[in-house]
């Protein structure tokens, strides 16, 4: 039996290096030279897989977000749709941690993205990760939509709604709390999810004059 672990491909080494750099400093500039040096590859090899910084940043964001938001959890049609969606959201929320871990996460996040001066690299990093997270949530909803489990609606708007719920709960994890509030997270998530599965009610139109 061969117990050897295969070495990551050049492409994977580049993604791992870039993801590590971002985790160490969310505002880091993922320059071709810096990432190539961290990955131990030539700049030519990096450009072969990622022609420019934007492509690299988008790929890193999708890869990192994918580790948190496991797509497979939503695909088991034998499990009720609402249960699957709840499990996916809990999985994302758990990555925040609780207590000091959550506080450290938010200290670094706020320190980076609410700085007095934001440069283009920091903005690009935030936008890439934000968009990747929303795409994962929208993917969950698309899967359920294709199964006919969701009433007609805009999954982009639904994903934004669920994302706000996750952001709020993750911030709450960093604040002083007790066991009762931690347990109430599930109730909040279940209520938010239940709103998506209700039949859509037309919004009243405003007066035209």
C-alpha positions in Angstrom: 0.0 0.0 0.0 1.4 3.4 -1.0 1.0 5.8 1.9 2.8 8.7 0.2 1.0 12.0 0.1 1.0 13.6 -3.3 2.6 17.0 -3.5 0.3 20.0 -4.4 0.4 21.1 -7.9 2.0 24.4 -8.9 -1.3 26.0 -9.2 -2.4 24.8 -5.7 0.9 26.0 -4.3 0.3 29.5 -5.6 -3.2 29.6 -4.2 -2.0 28.3 -0.8 0.7 30.9 -0.7 -1.6 33.7 -1.7 -4.3 32.6 0.8 -1.7 32.4 3.6 -0.6 35.9 2.8 -4.1 37.2 3.0 -4.9 35.4 6.2 -1.7 36.9 7.8 -2.6 40.4 6.5 -6.0 41.0 4.9 -4.7 44.2 3.3 -1.6 42.7 1.7 -0.9 43.3 -1.9 -0.9 40.1 -3.9 1.8 41.2 -6.3 3.0 38.6 -8.8 6.6 38.8 -7.5 5.6 38.5 -3.8 3.2 35.6 -4.3 5.6 33.7 -6.6 8.4 34.1 -4.0 6.1 32.8 -1.3 5.0 29.8 -3.4 8.6 29.1 -4.5 7.8 29.4 -8.2 8.8 31.7 -11.0 6.8 34.7 -12.0 6.3 33.1 -15.4 4.8 30.0 -13.9 2.4 32.2 -11.8 1.3 34.2 -14.8 0.7 31.0 -16.7 -2.1 30.1 -14.3 -3.1 33.7 -13.2 -2.6 36.3 -16.0 -3.1 39.2 -13.7 -3.7 40.2 -10.0 -7.5 40.4 -10.4 -7.7 36.8 -11.6 -5.4 35.6 -8.8 -7.4 37.5 -6.1 -10.8 36.2 -7.4 -9.4 32.6 -7.4 -8.0 33.0 -3.9 -11.3 34.4 -2.6 -13.2 31.6 -4.1 -10.9 28.9 -2.8 -10.8 30.3 0.8 -14.6 30.8 0.9 -15.1 27.4 -0.5 -13.2 25.8 2.4 -15.7 27.5 4.7 -18.9 27.2 2.7 -18.8 23.5 1.7 -20.9 23.1 -1.5 -21.5 19.4 -0.9 -23.7 20.0 2.2 -26.4 21.5 0.0 -26.5 18.7 -2.5 -28.0 15.9 -0.5 -31.6 15.9 -1.7 -32.5 13.2 0.9 -32.3 15.9 3.6 -35.0 18.6 3.8 -34.1 21.8 2.0 -34.4 24.0 5.1 -32.2 21.6 7.1 -29.5 21.7 4.5 -29.5 25.5 4.2 -29.3 25.8 8.0 -26.4 23.4 8.1 -24.5 25.4 5.4 -25.1 28.7 7.3 -24.0 27.1 10.6 -20.9 25.9 8.9 -20.0 29.4 7.7 -20.8 30.9 11.1 -18.7 28.4 13.0 -15.6 29.6 11.1 -15.8 32.8 13.1 -15.3 31.0 16.3 -16.5 32.3 19.6 -15.1 34.5 22.4 -11.4 35.5 21.9 -11.2 33.8 18.5 -14.2 35.8 17.2 -12.8 39.0 18.7 -9.5 38.5 17.1 -11.1 37.9 13.7 -13.2 41.1 14.0 -10.3 43.2 15.3 -8.2 42.3 12.3 -11.2 42.8 9.9 -12.2 46.2 11.3 -8.7 47.3 11.6 -8.1 46.6 7.9 -11.3 47.6 6.2 -12.4 50.5 8.4 -9.0 52.2 8.4 -9.0 55.9 7.8 -7.3 55.5 4.4 -8.0 52.5 2.1 -5.8 51.8 -0.8 -6.9 50.0 -4.0 -5.4 46.6 -2.8 -7.4 46.6 0.4 -10.6 47.5 -1.4 -10.0 44.8 -4.1 -9.3 42.2 -1.4 -12.5 43.0 0.4 -14.7 43.1 -2.7 -13.3 39.8 -4.0 -14.0 38.0 -0.7 -17.4 39.6 -0.3 -18.4 38.6 -3.8 -17.1 35.0 -3.4 -19.1 34.6 -0.2 -22.3 35.8 -1.8 -21.7 33.5 -4.8 -21.6 30.5 -2.4 -24.8 31.5 -0.7 -26.5 32.1 -4.0 -25.3 28.7 -5.2 -27.1 27.0 -2.2 -30.3 28.8 -3.2 -29.9 28.0 -6.8 -29.6 24.3 -5.9 -32.8 24.4 -3.9 -34.5 26.5 -6.6 -33.8 23.9 -9.2 -35.3 21.3 -6.9 -38.5 23.4 -6.7 -38.0 23.8 -3.0 -38.1 27.6 -3.0 -41.0 29.8 -4.1 -40.2 32.1 -7.1 -37.9 35.0 -6.1 -34.6 36.7 -6.7 -31.8 34.5 -5.3 -29.3 37.4 -5.5 -31.4 39.4 -3.1 -32.0 36.4 -0.9 -28.3 35.7 -0.7 -27.6 39.3 0.3 -30.3 38.9 3.0 -28.8 35.7 4.4 -25.3 37.2 4.3 -26.4 40.2 6.5 -27.8 37.7 9.0 -24.5 35.8 9.1 -22.5 39.0 9.5 -24.7 40.1 12.4 -24.4 36.8 14.2 -20.7 36.6 13.7 -20.3 40.1 15.2 -22.5 39.1 18.1 -20.1 36.1 18.7 -17.3 38.6 19.4 -19.3 40.5 22.0 -19.7 39.5 25.6 -22.4 36.8 25.6 -23.9 33.9 27.5 -24.9 30.3 26.6 -28.5 31.3 26.1 -27.6 33.8 23.3 -25.3 31.3 21.6 -28.1 28.8 21.6 -30.5 31.4 20.2 -28.3 31.6 17.0 -30.1 28.6 15.6 -33.5 30.2 16.3 -32.4 33.3 14.4 -31.1 31.3 11.4 -34.2 29.1 11.3 -36.4 32.2 11.3 -34.4 33.9 8.5 -34.5 30.7 6.4 -38.2 30.2 7.0 -38.9 33.6 5.5 -37.4 32.4 2.2 -39.7 29.4 2.0 -42.9 31.3 2.6 -45.0 32.1 -0.5 -43.9 35.4 -1.9 -46.3 38.2 -1.0 -46.4 41.1 -3.5 -45.2 44.4 -2.0 -47.8 47.2 -2.0 -47.1 49.7 -4.8 -46.6 53.3 -3.8 -48.8 56.1 -5.1 -47.9 57.2 -8.5 -48.5 60.9 -7.8 
